[in-house]
Amino acid sequence: MDDDTLRHIAKKDLHTLVFFIESMLTSILESGQSLETEVYKYSEMIELELAFKCLQMPILEKKFIGHSILANKINQTKTKDTESS
């Protein structure tokens, strides 16, 4: 996705894109726990790459979206760590 395309995408659409990719990967690879873990890794990487791309944009709104994605990932990680302890 190039910078010009990303300029015109709304936050809601970005979240929807990640959700659909995650759903698609899950349905394709839905045969075991290890594959589920792989799907999770891919969807996490897509979200982090998207956040990085947004943070590099010159548009402040996109930077906020990138920051929001990263903040959500940090909170999810903290929650996971707390639940596993």
N, C-alpha and C positions, 0 to 999 in steps of 0.2 A: 504494500500500500504506500503510495507516494504522498508527500506532504500536501499537495494540492487536493487530493482526494480526502485526506484526513481532515482538512480544514472545514469541509462541508458536512461532516458526520456528527450527529448529535450524541451526547453521552448515552442516552437510552439505546440508541442504535448500536453503539459499541458493546454495551452489555448484552444486548440481544444476539449480536454476532458471536460473542464468546460462548453464550449459552447454547446456540445452535451447533457450533463446532463441537462443543463438549458432548451434546446429545448425539450427534452424528458419530463421533468416535466411539461412544459407549455402545451404540447399537451395532456398529461394525465389529467391535472387539469383545462383545459381551459373552465370553465363554469361561472366564475364570478370574480369580482375585488378582493374579499377577497382571493380567491384561487390564483390569480395572485400574490398577496402580499406574500402569503406563498411560492410560487415557487421562488420568488425573495429572500426571506429570506434563503431558502435552498441553492440556488446557491451561495449566498454571504458567507454562512457558509462553504460551500465546498471550495471556493476560499481561505478563511482565514485559514482554516485548512491546505490546501495545502501550503500556504505561510509559516505557522508555521513549517510545516514538512521540507520544503526547507531550512529555516533558521537554523534548527538543524543539517543539513547535514554537514559533514566535507569537502565537496567539495565546493570550493569558487564559482564556476559557479552556483551551486544550491542556495547558499546563495544570490547571486545577483538576481536570479529569484524570490526568496521569497521577497526580498526587493522591486523588481519591482512590484510584485503583490500588496504589501502593499501600495506603493506609488500611484498606480493607484486607489486603493480603497479610499485613502485619497483625491485624486483629484476629484473623483466622488462624494464624500460626500460634499466637498466644493462647487462643481458646483450645486449640488442639493439644498444645503442651500442657495446659491445665487439666484437660480431660484425661490425658494419658498418665498423669502423675498420681 
